[in-house]
Amino acid sequence: MPTVSEIMSTDVQVVGPEESLQRAAQLMDQLNVGSLPVCDGTRLLGMVTDRDITIRGTAAGLAPDAGCVSDVMTEELQWCTEDQDTEEVMRVMADAQVRRLPVISIERDLVGIVSLGDLATRTPSNVDDVMRSISSPSEADGGAASS
């Protein structure tokens, strides 16, 4: 079984916690992605998704040009390390119901990202069970902008 370092993407665009929600949305639009790691330099602080911006930001009444990424980002997140086995990473993704995981070093610096697509196209594993787990309905978090 391959390790994460063999299949992860290393050219990862990040956003800073102080950047506006509008800037984060513009980056997502340019890159055609739905989430971005939030970093202070290379240190991973959290993740922000298009859903965080539209749902959490709107629910809190934040203006896109005034609200900050740190206002809506998820700080408590799942991640993996580059030496982890891809089978283990698929279990983490299924349990957390996420399609992407940041890949970090021992120092918690972001070194890449691994996606369900990476796993589907670059591993011999069958990702059907993972996809079913990720896609099954989850409970509403009922949270506002404070993650």
C-alpha positions, 0 to 999 in steps of 0.5 A: 500500500502506498504512503500519502507522500507518494500520492499527495499534491504538494503545490497547495495554495493557502490563505491567511487567517486575516484575509477577507472572506472575499479574497478566500472566495476569489482564490477558490474561484480561480483555483476551482476548489471548494476549500483552502488550508488556512496557514500562518506561513507554513503552519496549518491553523485550519481549513476554510470551505466555500460552505464556511464562507456562504453559510457561517459567514452569512449566518453571522452577518459578515460582509465578504470584504470585512469578515476574516477567514478566521471568523468562519474557518474550522480549527478542529480538523482532521489531518494526516502525515506524509508517512501514513498508509493510504488505507489508514487515511481513507478510514480517517476521511470516511470517519470525518466525512471529508474529501480532502485532508491536509498533510503535515510534517512533525512540526505541523507545517503544511507539506501537501494535501491528499484528496479522494481523487488522489486515492481513487486514481493513484492507489489500488484500493477500492474507494467505494466504501469511503465515498459512501461514508463521506456522502452519507448525511451528517448531523447538523452542527447548529453552529454559527461563526464560532467553530 
